[in-house]
Amino acid sequence: MLINRCTYVFKSIFLSALIAITVAPQNLRVNVGKRSEAIPKACESIVPASLDDVAALTLEVNCRGAGDMMGEYTYTTTVTSRSKDKKGLIKQESITYEVYIPTLKEGMTAKGILLETARNGVPVSEKDLEKERLKAGERLEKEDKKIAEKSSPEPKTETTAIKGMNPIGMYASMGANRSVLGVRRGGATLRVQTFLEACDLKFLRRAQNEGREVLVFSFTPRPNIPFDTNEKYVAQLTGEIWIDVADHIVSRVTGWPANAGQSSDKPPAIHAEMVRLPTGVWLPGVSRINGLDYPNLFDNIVGDTDISYGEYKRFVTDVKRSK
């Protein structure tokens, strides 16, 4: 999307190996790495916490969303962006993708596929979509063959069982990057984990979210936290974190600049929501970085980007069966 000679590239991080969604041409590809160990680092030595022990609960909640389940599903994602043109008028654009990531041999790195299915609400023709799906299957089959030729069985080694807790979800994470003539000029990253790891939580109230009971906490960034450049804006925020009572996982994070307050008539600066699948797994529902209403908050990000996810379906086939 070209705005005042500046190209905005929006990315959504789905896996630890980084899956990138870019608002650009159709038929984009993503990289998927091996699944992590059953017990992630954030879950080592973690035990269930009581709801009144905020420090211990925060550690457990951080672990609960430290999984990498997105690679096990096919789903749709819609990227909606708002920006101002040279006349100061608001321009909105949306692209919907179909995302699927086949399981390749040996669990090796693969190239998943994002197919554009609609732009600004107008569906891509079924004929064109089927052509792109066929091309995708052919590319994935070639990738699978390359991996099979290069891979060799890993030697078996004795491992010590790590004690801890298994995640039940994967927290939303997204980024917005700005580049000028191909040179990066700024960016912002929204990670649910950052608010758990770098902020103090204070209990506010109990509430209901989608029929489930939640604990609502306010968050305050701790002073002198060495935030990454793309996350320095967090130090200027206040807001709320909702924690699901039954599953001990974050279901919502919303933040505003501290000097604006939640009473502002503007929408939040950042927002992330999770959805609970019928199987009990929690995956991203919505993520938003709003630089349009808060142009001085982020690192040169002056557009508003909203990424929504839906139609999650378990996907455990391999390339040949997929084709």
Secondary structure as UniProt FT lines:
FT   STRAND          2..3
FT   TURN            4..5
FT   STRAND          6..12
FT   TURN            16..17
FT   STRAND          28..32
FT   HELIX           41..43
FT   TURN            51..52
FT   HELIX           54..64
FT   HELIX           69..72
FT   STRAND          73..84
FT   TURN            86..87
FT   STRAND          90..100
FT   HELIX           105..107
FT   STRAND          110..119
FT   TURN            120..121
FT   STRAND          122..123
FT   HELIX           126..150
FT   STRAND          169..170
FT   STRAND          173..180
FT   TURN            181..182
FT   STRAND          183..191
FT   HELIX           192..198
FT   STRAND          199..209
FT   TURN            210..211
FT   STRAND          212..221
FT   TURN            223..224
FT   HELIX           229..236
FT   STRAND          237..244
FT   TURN            245..247
FT   STRAND          250..257
FT   TURN            258..260
FT   TURN            262..263
FT   STRAND          270..276
FT   TURN            278..279
FT   STRAND          282..290
FT   TURN            291..293
FT   TURN            295..297
FT   STRAND          304..314
FT   HELIX           319..322
//
